[in-house]
Amino acid sequence: MLKENNKIFLLIGIFTLIRLAVSPFFGLGVDEAHYVLYARFLDLSYVDHPPLVGWVHAPFFYLLGTNEFLARLPAILLFTVTSYCAYLFILRVTKSINVSLVAVLALNGSFILNVMGLMLLPDSLLLLFVFLLIFSAEKIAREKKPLDFILLGILLGLMGLAKYTSILLVPPLIVFFLIKRRYDIIFSPYMFLAALIALIMITPVIYWNINHDFVSFRYQGSHIFGSLTSSFKNYIESLAAQFGAYSPFLFIIAFYGFFKVFRSNNDYLRLAVLFGATIIVFFMVTSLTERTLPHWPGIFYVLFIPIGTYNLYLAAENWKRKYLYFSIGLSLTLMIIAYLAVPFPETCTKIAGIFYKIPDYKSPFRDIYGFEQITAQADVILRNDKTATRKGIAVSNWTMGSRTMYYCLPHNNEVFVIDYRKDQFDVWEKHSPQGYDLLFLNTHFHDLDIAGYIKCDRIEKAGKIDLALSGAKVDTVEYIWCRNYRGTK
């Protein structure tokens, strides 16, 4: 019979095996392709984010190569550790193995958390780091050992290398010690040492920005403040996206858990409230100026789905436990269906067609289907063209740029993103596209008026493909030559 304290390894192992089994069978999404390219173009930092996500990809990329499985392996391993840390977190609060197991079960039922457990994003790193930060702060408050301060400094440095918004977790950390009146910790020489260690660790980001006109800081600032025009519509859409992405029932459980432990004196829960409140309030406020993507406030949900779960599990009212079981059961069922559907888009589309024919260009698989075929056809066109001495592939949107550049790696074709936006591709593109014959990929969703937008000696159509599943068009791509590209109009 399996020992009680080994059940967590079986539970996490099952979820990990599911992710490993599914991971090779569908194309990379926009963001995950972009972050694999961080490893391909290894650097001290990047326009979009600090470098840690690329550094994590790098050992896999350079030692093993890249494909869908290898691109997703770091995220899968990372979320395995995150799930175990969530288990330890609830176990330290409740001292109950069963409650902690149910909390991890609920955590793994959330759609967007599964996405971050399958596709490596900077936020995937922060999901783990927030638990480690809670463990570290609680241990310092309890023991105040010099080594713990050093480890805290390293952790804060890693967080700074992962994502800029990790700075939001520093003020609530200080508030935690202020609430406990532990001025001896706040003003300890070791705390200053921890800050120094963190500062030293993030110097690559600072140095890179100094050498790139602080483009990354300016880019993130524009994201935070958006247009500086408040919009209640943005706020509602951001909240609705989170409601759906984390599973509606688990969304409710998370906020239930937050308000249930808001005044708790338990150090673990107090730290969770301080960190979670800071994150959710920040993104709720900034969503008034720019729509918040659902994974950005992931720290709040990775903490409070487990906390809400244990509060419902231990509640005296029977209906609360029934609601918990229903919520977890439904969320896990939908997740299993998603895991079964994503690797088999053709079969899934056929089954769906029995009940409802998916219209052209409305496929749910659009973002993860077809780019390997698109870039392979582009490579054929480039190789068959004998007129150009300098030629490359061009797209008009960064979301296409990431996947086009990734899936062009085996073909070794140059890819250019032709737009007015200052972004990461301006750093990665080592040559100017001026004078190149550019083969534009014009999709149904990014249909560029090349004649009205681009200066060329002449424009030539080079082919067209339809990407379809069970007769329904997923996308259409036209290949159009811009001979002797001379800039935008």
N, C-alpha and C positions, 0 to 999 in steps of 0.2 A: 504494500500500500504506500502511496506517495506521501512523504512527510509533509506536514503543514507548511513548513518554511521553504519547501521546494516547489509548491504549487505555482508561485509567481513565475518561476523560470519556465514552467510548462506553458502558462498562459501567455507570457511575452513571446516565448518561442513559437507558438502557433501563429500569432500575428506576424512575427518576423518572417516565418516561412511563407505565409501568404503573400507578403510584399515581395519577397525574393522571387517567388514563382511567377508573379504577375509582371514584374519590372521589365523584362526584356521585350515584351510583346506590344508595345505601343510607342509612338514617336515622342520625342522630347517636346515639352511645352515651351512657351516663349521664355520665361524666366530661367528655367533650368538649363536650357541651351546656352543662354547668356552667361550663366555662372560657370559652366564647363569651359567656356571660352576664356574666362578669367585664368584658368590653369594653362590654357594654350598660350595666352599672352601674359605670362606670369610677371607681376609687377609689385611695387611697394604699396600701391593703392589704385583705386579706379574712380571714374567720374561718378558712378551710381552709388557705390558703397565702399567701405573699407575692405581690405584684401582677404580676410580670413576664409571666406567661403571659397575663394580661388585656391588658397593655400591648402585647404582640406582636400580639394579635388586633385591637387597637383601630384601627390605620390601615386594615386591610382592612375592618373592620366599618363605619367611618364614611365611608370614601371609596368603597367598592364595594358596601356592603350585606352581606347574609348569605344563604347557602344552604349545602348540604352541601359543594359544591366550594370555596367561599371559606372555610368554616370549617376545611377540611383543608389548604388551600394553605400556610399558614405552617409546619405540621409537615412537609409534603413538601419544601419548600425547605430547611428546617432539617436534615433527615436527609440531603439531598444534600450539604450542607457537612460533616456529621458523617462520612459515608462517605469523603469526600475526605481528611478529617483522619486517619481510620483508615489510609488508604492511605499518607499521608505518614509516619505513625507507624511502620508496618512497614517502609517504604522506608528510613527513617533507621536502623532497627535492622539490616536485612538487606542493604541496598544492592541489592536485587533487585526489578525491576519485576514479574516474573512471580509471585514469591512474594507481593508486595503485592497484586496483582490477585486472586489466589486467596483471600487473607485478606478482602478486601472482598466477594468472592462469598459466602464463608461467612457473613459478618456479615449480608448481606441475605437469607440463608436462614432466619434465626431468626424465628419467628412473632411473639413479643411485641415484638421490635425493629422489625418491620414495622408493628405496631400503633402504636408510638410514632413511627414515620416517616410515619404517616398521620393520626393523631389527636394534636393538640397537648396534651401534659400537661406539668406542671412538670419531670418527669423527662426529657422530650424535650430540654429546654434543657440539663440537666446532662450528657447524653450528649455534646454538643458541647463544653461548658465543660471537661470533664475532660481532653480532648485539648489544648485551648488552655492549660490549667493546666500540663500536662506540658511542652509546648513552652516556655512562659514560664519555668518553674523551671529547666529545663535550660539555657536561654539566659542566665539570670542567673548560674548557677553557672559558666558558661563565659566570659561577657564582663563581667558586673556593670556594665551601663550604666544610668545614672539613668532613662532613658526606659523601660527594661524594668521597673523597679520601679513606675513610674507605671501602666504597662499592667497589671501584676500587681494593683495596687490596684483598678483599674477592673474587672478580671475577677472578683476576689473580691467586689466590690460587686454585680456582676451575678448572681453565684452566690447571694449572700444575698437578692437580690430574686426569685430563682427558686424556691428551696425551702429550708426550715429545715435539712434534713439536710445541706446543703452545708457547714455548719460542721464536719462530720466530716472534711472534706478539709484543714482547716487544720493540725491536729496532725501528720499524716503529712508535710505539706510542711515543717514545722519539723524533724521527725525526719530528713528527707532531707538537709538542710543540716548537721545535727548529725553524721550518719554520715560526711559528707564533711569534717567538722571545719572547716566554713566559718563560723566565728564572726563573721568580718568581714562576712558577709552578714546573719546573724541580728540582729546588733546595729548594723547600718548605719543611719544616719539615714534613708536612702532606704527601708529596710524599714518604719520607723516611719511614713514618709510614705505608703507603700502601705497600711498599716493604717488610717491616718487617712482616706485616700480611700475605702476600703471602708466605714468607719464612716459617713462623710458620705452615701454612696450609699444606705445602708440606713435612714437616718433617717425616710423615709416610713413604713416598717414600724413603727418604734419609736413614732413620733408617733401613728399610727393606733391602735396597741394601748393607748397611754396614754389615748386618748379613748374606748376601747371596753373598759375594765376588763380589759385584757390577755387578752381572750377567746381570741385566736389562740394565744398561748403556752400557755394552759391546755388548749385543745383538742388541740394537738400533744402536750403532755405526757401526756394521757390515752391518746393513740394509742401513744406509745412504751412506756409502762409498763403499758398495758392494765389488767387487774384485779389485777396484782401476784401473781397465782396462776400458778405455772409449770405448763405442760401439755406433755408430750412429744407428745401428739396434735397440738397446734398446730404444733409444730416439724416433725413428719413431713409434715403436710399442706402447710406452707409450702414445704418442700423438694421435695415431689412436684409442687406447682404450678409451681415453677421448672423442674423436670425436663421437664415437658410443654410449658410455655410457650416455652422457648427452643429447643425441639427436643431430644429425648433425646440424640441423638448429638452435637449441638453443646454441650449441657450437659457431657457427658463431655470434649469437646475443651477447653472453657474451664478446667475444673479440672486437666486434664492440663497445659495451658499454664501455669497458675499454679504448680504444683509444679515444673515443668521449669525455670522461670526464677527460682524463689524466692530463690536465692543469687547471682543475676547481678550483676556489677559495672557493667553498662551503665546509664548514668544514666536513659535512657528506660524501660528495663525495671524498674529499681529504683523509680522513681516509680510505675509501674503497679502493682507489687507492694504498695507502701505504701498507695496509694489503694484498690486493689481489696481488699486484706486488711481494711482498716478498714471498708469498706462491707459486705462479706460477713459478717464477724464480728459487726458491730453488728446486722444484721438477723437473723442466726441466733440471737443471744442474745435479742433482743426478740420473736422469733417464739415463744418459750416462754410469753409472756404474752398476745400477740395475734397472730393469723395474719397473716403477711407477704404482701402482695399481690405477685405475681411481678414487676411492673415496678419496684418500689421498689429492689431491688439491681441495677438495670440497668447501672450504672457498671461493676460487676465483669464482666459478660458482654460489654459493648461493648469492653472492653479485652482480655479473655482469650480470646474466640472467635478474634480475629485472631492473638493470640500463640500459642495452641494450634495454630492452622492452620499457621503458619509452622514451628513445631517439628516437626509431623508431616510437612510437605512436605519438609523438609530431613533427615528421619531416614534413617539408613542402612538400617533394616529395611524391606523392600518392603511388608510387610503393613500397616505404619503408613500409608503413602501410600495404599494401597488402601482402608483404613478411612476416611481423609480424603475421598477421592473419593466413596465410597459415602455418607458422612454428608452431604456438601454436596449431592450429587445428589438424595438422598431428601428432604432438607429443602427444597430449591428446588422439587422436584416438588410437594410438599404445599402449599407457598406459592402456586404457580401455580394449583393446584386451588382453594385458598381464594379467590384473587383472581377466579377465574372464577365461583365459586359465589355469593359475597356479593352481587354486583349483580343476580343473577337467582334470587331465593329460590323463586319459583313453579316455574321450570324445574328447579332443583336438587331441590326436594321431589318433583317428579314422577319424576325419574330415580331418586332414592333409593327411591321407593315401589315400583319394580320389584323391588327386592331386600328392602326392609324398610319397612313402613308406619310412619311416624312417629306415635306416639300423640298424642292431644290434649294440648296444653299442655306438650309436650316438644320443641318446635321449637328448633333451634340459632339461629334468627333472631329470637328473642323480643325481645332487647334493642335491636335495630336496625330493627324493623319495626312500623309501625302508628301511631306517635304523631301523624303528620300527619292521619290519618283520625280518630283519637280526638279531637283538639283541634278539628278542623273540625266534627265533629258536636256537640261541646259548644258551639261558637260559634252553631250553628243553634238549639240549644235556648235559649241565653241571649237571642238576638235575638227569638225568637218568644214569649218570656215577657213579658207586659205588666203583671204584677202587682207587680214589685219595682222600687223606685227605686234601690237599691244592690244590685248582684249581682256575683258573681265565681265563679271555679272554685276548688275545694279538692281537695287530695290529702292523704294521711296519711303520706307517706314522701318523704324528700328525693330519692331516686333518681327517683321519678316527678315530683317538683317541678321538677327541672332540665329534663327533656325537655318537660314540660307548659308550663313558662314559655317555653322557647325556641320551641316550635311554636305558641304563642299570640301571639308577637310580631306576625305579620301581622294578627291579629284585635284586637289592643290590649285584650285581656281581662285583668283583674286575676287573679292566681293566688296562693293562700294554701296554705302547708304547715301543716297542723294536727297538731302533735305536741307532745311534752313536751321535745324536744331543742333546746338552744340552738345554732343554726347560722346559716349565711349568710343564710338566708331571713328570719330575724328582722331583719336589717339592711336587706335589700332591700325588704321589705314596708313601704311608707310609711304605710299606713293600718291601723288595727286592723280585723279581720274582724267585730268585735262589731256586731250589728245588720244585717249583710249577709244576703241570701238567697244561700246557697252551694250551688253545684252540685258535689256530690262525684263524683269519678271512682273508682268501685270496681272494681278489676280482679280477675281470678281469683287473682292472686299477691299482691295487697294488698287483701284483702277485709275491710273495716272494718265492725264492728258499730256502725253509726251511732247507733242508738237507745240502745245501752249505753255509748257513748263520748262522744257529743256532746249538748249541750243545745240543743234547737230548739223553736219553737212547734209545729211539725208537720213530718213527714217525708213526702215525696211521690216516687214513682218517676217518672222522666222519660224512660225509654227504655233500650235495651240494644243493643249491637252485638257481633257475633262477628268477630274477625279470623282469617281462615283462609287457608291455603296448600294447594292441591290437596285440599281437603276436610278437612284436619287443622286443628283449632283451635289458633291460636297464643296467643290471649288472648281473654278475654271482659270487656267493660266495661259496667257498669251505671251509669246517670246518675241520681243521687238528690238531690233538693232537700232542703236543711235550711233551712226558713223561719225567719228571724230568729235567726241563730246567736248563742248566748249563752255560749259557752265549752265547755270539756271538763268531763266529770264527774269 
